[in-house]
Amino acid sequence: MRTSSKFAIITTALAGAVASAAVAAPAANARATTSAAWYAYHGLSLSKTLAKSNQLTKQGYRPITVNVSGGQRYAAVWLKGGSPRNWGFLVGMSASGYQKRFDAALKQGGQPVSVSATGPAGSPEFAAVFEKKSGAFLTKSGLTPARFGEINRQQAAKGFALSSVDAYGTPGDIRYVGVWTPNPGGTWYYTYGKTQQQHEKEFYAKKAKGFRPVKVAVAPDGTYSAVWRKDGVKNWAQYVGMSASGFQKRFNDLKAKGLRPVQVNAENGVYAAIWQ
């Protein structure tokens, strides 16, 4: 683990690490795109992610979202400045390694704001972004679909909202990892275990009622989870069912329209993302 004098930059290498858009063949090489205020990448290996995190940190960027998918491939979005909070970026962790880093970050006042996992339930790999801030929160991993739904209902009743979600495991044993934080206000809703067709149907039904997806995740069985919120934001986009090259094309097209990705999620070469 590397740390600075502040809470910032926690990067971890795992020894012996385990291994609606038009769909094209997966891209063989990762691509990154930068602007004056943000930087995003996808399909990077662990070693390249570590190198990139060090480079971006020196340039004044901070991570806002991270995703790890099969084959130990990483995607993330970084912003330049914009927050006085100290932060942590953790990648390449086993379940026990993540718990150890989580405990250490918690002692420093850190809270997870983006958590991702990949691999089977018995030996997952984790990645996370932490920020140093106060306030209540709940985070849990290894959740079966039934347990995930139960915790969502419990937390919603307490005034909390799902603020980070990812699905991992195997097609026959899907698990969820989530973070719940106090609802900042407004109506929100969640869905999970939806096929792409069901998710798209939900998309249009929710959009007609003023909702938009603010989080989206694709599971190893190809189903989708999402957090929907009625927040009045007008300029946004969401695409699912993309290959790496399909995502890159959407990325380029939307960048030209002034939109940047605020969340990128992938599993088994299938990408889902939200722009704003």
LINBELKA-V814230 format. One record per pair of residues at least 4 apart in sequence whose C-alpha atoms are under 6 Angstrom apart, sorted by the first residue. I is the first residue (numbers start at 1). J is the second residue. Records with the same first field share a line. If there is no record, write none. Layout:
# LINBELKA-V814230
I = J ; J
This chain:
# LINBELKA-V814230
1 = 11 ; 12
2 = 10 ; 11
3 = 9 ; 10
4 = 8
7 = 86 ; 87
8 = 86 ; 87 ; 88
9 = 88 ; 89
10 = 88 ; 89 ; 90
11 = 89 ; 90
12 = 90 ; 91 ; 92
13 = 92
14 = 92 ; 93
19 = 71
20 = 239 ; 240 ; 241
21 = 239 ; 241 ; 242
23 = 242 ; 243 ; 246
24 = 243 ; 246
26 = 243 ; 244 ; 245
27 = 244 ; 245
30 = 42 ; 43 ; 44
32 = 40 ; 41
33 = 40
34 = 39
37 = 79 ; 80
38 = 78 ; 79 ; 80
39 = 77 ; 78
40 = 76 ; 77
41 = 75 ; 76
42 = 74 ; 75
43 = 73 ; 74
44 = 48 ; 49 ; 73 ; 74
45 = 73
48 = 52
49 = 53
53 = 57
56 = 61
57 = 61
60 = 80
61 = 78 ; 79 ; 80 ; 81
62 = 78 ; 79
63 = 77 ; 78
64 = 77 ; 78
65 = 76 ; 77 ; 114
66 = 75 ; 76
67 = 74 ; 75 ; 116 ; 265
68 = 73 ; 74 ; 116 ; 117
69 = 73 ; 118 ; 266 ; 267
70 = 268
85 = 132
86 = 131 ; 132
87 = 130 ; 131 ; 132
88 = 129 ; 130
89 = 129
90 = 127 ; 128
91 = 127
93 = 97 ; 98 ; 125 ; 126
94 = 98 ; 125
98 = 102
105 = 110
106 = 110
109 = 132
110 = 130 ; 131 ; 132
111 = 130 ; 131
112 = 129 ; 130
113 = 129 ; 130
114 = 128 ; 129 ; 164
115 = 127 ; 128
116 = 126 ; 127 ; 166
117 = 125 ; 126 ; 168
118 = 124 ; 125 ; 168
119 = 124 ; 169
120 = 124 ; 169 ; 170
121 = 169
137 = 180 ; 181
138 = 179 ; 180
139 = 178 ; 179
140 = 177 ; 178
141 = 176 ; 177
142 = 175 ; 176
143 = 147 ; 148 ; 175 ; 176
144 = 148 ; 175
151 = 155
152 = 156
155 = 160
156 = 160 ; 161
159 = 183
160 = 180 ; 181 ; 182 ; 183
161 = 180 ; 181 ; 183
162 = 179 ; 180
163 = 179 ; 180
164 = 178 ; 179
165 = 177 ; 178
166 = 176 ; 177 ; 217
167 = 175 ; 176 ; 219
168 = 174 ; 175 ; 219
169 = 173 ; 174 ; 175
170 = 174 ; 220
171 = 220 ; 221
187 = 229 ; 230
188 = 228 ; 229
189 = 227 ; 228
190 = 226 ; 227 ; 228
191 = 225 ; 226
192 = 224 ; 225
193 = 223 ; 224
194 = 198 ; 199 ; 223 ; 224
195 = 199 ; 223
202 = 206
203 = 207
206 = 211
207 = 211 ; 212
210 = 230
211 = 228 ; 229 ; 230
212 = 228 ; 229
213 = 227 ; 228
214 = 227 ; 228
215 = 226 ; 227
216 = 225 ; 226
217 = 224 ; 225 ; 265
218 = 223 ; 224
219 = 223
220 = 267
235 = 276
236 = 275 ; 276
237 = 274 ; 275
238 = 273 ; 274
239 = 272 ; 273
240 = 272
241 = 270 ; 271
242 = 246 ; 247 ; 270 ; 271
243 = 247 ; 270 ; 271
247 = 251
250 = 254
251 = 255
254 = 259
255 = 259 ; 260
259 = 275 ; 276
260 = 275 ; 276
261 = 274 ; 275
262 = 274 ; 275
263 = 273 ; 274
264 = 273
265 = 271 ; 272
266 = 270 ; 271
